[in-house]
Amino acid sequence: MVRLSLSLTRLALMMQRMNTSAAVLVGCLVLGACGGTASQLPRATAMSPSGPRADAATSTERARSDLAPNERRTVGSWMLPEAKSEDLLYESDVSWASVYSYPQGKMVGKLKNFYLAAGQCVDNAGNVYIADYGKSRVYTYSHGSSHRKRAIYVPGAADCAIDPTTGNLAVASWGGAGVWIFANARGKPSKFLDPDFIGYYSCGYDSTGDLYVDGISHVGSGHVVLAELPKGGSQLETVKIGQYLGWPAGVKWDGKYLAVGDGTTPVVYQFVIKGGSATRVGTTQFGSGLEYMHNFWIQTRTLLASGQCYHRCYGVRSNQAVMFFDYPAGGTATKLITAGIRASAGDSVSLAPKS
């Protein structure tokens, strides 16, 4: 409860720097701190007393992969011509996603018309998937393009992951609808629920196709839960964590261990998962003024953290940044990007397709 109160205080500070509607949405996604009933959450799914349930509208063809006319809008979006031949960093930021050359950090584009851009993932072809929690969609972009290719409906879409062994797309629903998996990122999804969850925050595959998901167990508790969907499995299985986590902040495979973020510390722990239990084998701590982490991305030996520095990030006049850290060492940030960032909520790196 102490950590949750601290998180709510930080939310209040963030709201002073953002317009009210954007701040409320960030609070819903990051802290689960929206007052009122679940039905009042923007585009989110109502909760039943016995746990999360899927949106009743999913019995229709709303779980589509085609763009409706109002979803094709890319008014104001832009991308420099050279972006298609460069490695790119995409950063979700409430109503837009900023795009930078990687690792240089030069802004080369901006994608508009989001309601609450959140977690991201990238497939083997370099296509970028950006979850929009506010619109309950995952939008797809070709590498270096400012035009949307597709929109995939998932209520309360918060984060996504691509199975490296199959190309399947997994989407975590903060709205409580579970984890939806689309074969080859298309068609109707298979849906998975865990009774220990009421909100699913982020997800990530390991190298063999096992899926891991984090979230919270009940509204306002701040109790983080972790689950595994083994490759070919039929249900999510709760994983026992022997480490306190204040708030979910990302699940990624680092090539050897499962990396799980704690947003309120902030820190990333490395775990070995075996027999339904998570054993901590490493810890990555961050400096340079990072005080809250929404999500992170691991690119070989670099970890990129999306977060806030409420007393300004070290060395720059900003309280919002994408921060680069050596991984798994952590420590002092090696680079900070602040241009075009208002409230960072998720990031990814898309490598330029090889010619």
Protein Blocks (a to p, Z undefined) as FASTA:
>chain_A
ZZmmmmmmmmmmmmmmpcfklmmmmmmmmnopagcjfklpghiacddfkbccddfklmmm
mlccbdcfklmpcghiacdfklmmpccddddehjaccddddfklpafbdcehifbdcddd
ddfkopacdddfklopacdddehiabdfbdcddehiabdcddfknopacdddfkonapad
dehhiajddddddfkbcbdfbdcddfkopacddddfbehklpacdddddehiabdcdddd
fbdcfbdcbjadehjaccdddfklpccdddddeehiacdfbdcddeehiabdfbdcdehj
accdddddfkopehiacfbdcdddddfklmpdfbdcfehpabdcbdcddddddZZ
